[in-house]
Amino acid sequence: MGGAAALAVSIAGLTIHVMTAPSPRKLLLGITGGIAAYKAAELARLFVKAGWQVQVVMTAHATEFVAPLTFQALTGREVRGALFDPQHEAAMGHIELARWPDAIVIAPASANTIAKLAQGRADDLLSTLCLATDKPLFVVPAMNRLMWSNAATQDNLALLRRRGVQQLGPGSGSQACGEIGEGRMWEPEQIFDSVSAALGQTKDLAGLHAVVTAGPTREPLDPVRFISNRSSGKQGYAVAAALASRGAKVTLISGPTQLPTPAGITRIDVESAEQMLGISLAAAAEAQIFVGAAAVADYRASSVAPEKIKKSGEAMTLTLSKNPDILARVRAAQPALFLVGFAAETEKLAEHARGKLEKKQLNLIAANWVGAGKAFDTEDNALSLFWPGGEAEIASASKAEVARQLVDRIIALYRSR
Ligand SMILES: Cc1cc2nc3c(=O)[nH]c(=O)nc-3n(C[C@H](O)[C@H](O)[C@H](O)COP(=O)(O)O)c2cc1C
């Protein structure tokens, strides 16, 4: 498997640890004939962006849904599909192709291909490769809810799991066929995170406990209304997933979001800033790293009406009270904690972020531009990082990729304290 290699050399009694350049990791991405094949393009892009070499193999039916040229353009490699292919057999034949990757991911995996794998059939390139490899195999099912719940599909997957095949998903929700139920392919970022985690990134945070707050808060006005903001929680959830993939025990304190809980993470749901503060203080007492990514409301209603507020005059005045500053309170309670804040700014980003870094005695602050379609409830993000004595940029990328780079920085700064 790829990754940075460490070489220890002893010179004159001193041991010098040399890190060699990481070799790119290799993924064989199998794509089968399902509607979700279009999402495989985003999955390929995520792996390529993270430095993987990606070789796509499509079944004949997959090419009915998406053109191979899409994947060729994204991966820079010719897409393979034919089993009997004299030109490729002379160069990288099917057996070499089966040996080449660090892992095989089939996304989407059709009910048909899952059945073929369970039976050990080898009647096209993808199924032959899967039979001729000893590399980790991930299947990502995607199909109509009745195909999914069919006993044949369930038995086939149970058999594959017993043989060590790793099944990712499916999720549930609205389906391309117009039905609602289980069988939806996991989102590309979720697949990418799970494969990266399963292939064992360096577990440099093993033994450490990290707490992450994410999402918006809701400050009630009456039993049916609240003040909130546009935060989706995606960046905070991605940070939690990235910390977990590096071996940390992670507690995610989440305001209301629509997001699934990342694998292996303990999630505590809260609504208001005051609830988030209470849980944060308790969790921080057990943690070494705290990342405050939640978009906490600065103000709440001074008094919450016990009954629904009735419509009355043309104008209405709300009296608001300042909410507690969660990061400042966590810092006061835990002076030794490695504390990371987020700053969402619409102007003077660096100046405001540095001000918060100092005022709240943070170890690191991640600032992003918000407003006008930036950051909140979008898929991509970019961050400016500031810490005492340093700064760096994380260029625009998926929130999962931005989270990985942020966690790299957290680890470097945590270690250098
Ligand atoms: C429009 C359309 C959409 C389909 N979507 C799916 C799907 O999401 N999942 C699935 O398992 N099969 C789906 N099928 C059926 C498969 O394409 C079919 O079983 C095919 O034989 C799969 O071949 P493969 O596994 O070799 O790619 C769909 C078929 C059509 C016509």
The ligand as an ORCA input file, in Angstrom:
! r2SCAN-3c Opt
* xyz 0 1
  C     -33.044      2.905    -16.400
  C     -32.469      1.754    -15.617
  C     -32.017      1.965    -14.364
  C     -31.475      0.918    -13.595
  N     -31.017      1.165    -12.354
  C     -30.527      0.143    -11.627
  C     -30.040      0.386    -10.331
  O     -30.032      1.519     -9.823
  N     -29.544     -0.655     -9.625
  C     -29.517     -1.939    -10.135
  O     -29.069     -2.840     -9.430
  N     -29.961     -2.171    -11.384
  C     -30.456     -1.176    -12.138
  N     -30.911     -1.428    -13.401
  C     -30.819     -2.788    -13.931
  C     -29.390     -3.095    -14.376
  O     -28.932     -2.136    -15.308
  C     -29.321     -4.484    -14.960
  O     -29.623     -5.434    -13.949
  C     -28.001     -4.803    -15.606
  O     -28.024     -6.128    -16.050
  C     -26.825     -4.603    -14.669
  O     -25.660     -4.987    -15.330
  P     -24.212     -4.893    -14.690
  O     -24.328     -5.387    -13.287
  O     -23.370     -5.782    -15.524
  O     -23.788     -3.493    -14.812
  C     -31.438     -0.383    -14.161
  C     -31.893     -0.586    -15.460
  C     -32.426      0.455    -16.178
  C     -32.935      0.197    -17.549
*
